[in-house]
Amino acid sequence: MWVEFVTVFRWRPKPGISIRYLPGMRLLVTRRCASAAIAKGAAKNSTKPGADDGEKLDNPQSGAAGA
């Protein structure tokens, strides 16, 4: 699920593992992580970067970068 984090959120998928997400990060995360972050008010639903604002993402492996 694509979400955009609006506050700092620490996700603990299992004991001993912690992932910190910072405000402004727009990422594809697991549904469990997204649901927990949205429930806490730390994230909001989002779309894939470039899908809604016409932004073109560079793919350095496409062979077209720098052309």
N, C-alpha and C positions, 0 to 999 in steps of 0.2 A: 504494500500500500504506500502510495506517495504521500508524505506529510511535510509540512514546514514547521520547524520548531520556533516557538515564540519566546520561550524561556529556557534556561538550562534544565536538561532532563537527564537523569542517570538511570539507565536501563540495566537491570540485572537478570539476564536470561537464565542463569543457573548460578549456584553458589561458587564464589571465587572469580566470577567474571563480571565486569562492570564496563559499560560503554557510556561515555558522556557525549551528549548532543548539545550543541550551542545554538543560541538564537540566530535565525537567518539560514540555518542549514535546511536545504530541501533535498530529502533523500527517500529512497525506496527502502522501507523497513518491513519487518514481519508484521503480520496482523496483530499478534499479541503485543508487540512493542507499540504499534500505532494506537491500539485501543487504550493501553495504559497511559500513554502520553496525552491523548485527547481527553480522557477522563480526568486527568490532573490539570488540564488547561495549559499544558506545556507545548501542545502542537495543534495544528489545524489541518484538515484535509487539503491536499494540494494536487497538482497535476505534474506530469513529467516536465522537467525543465525544457523550455523551447516549444512545448506543445501549445501553450496559450498566449505567448507574447511574441511569436515570430522570431525568437532568438535562435540563431544557427549555432549548433554545437560543433566544434572542430573535433575530428577524429584523426589523430596523428597516424594511425595505422591504415587509413584509407588510401594513402598515396597522393591525396589532393592537398594536404597541408603545405602551406608555404608556396602554393602554385599561383 
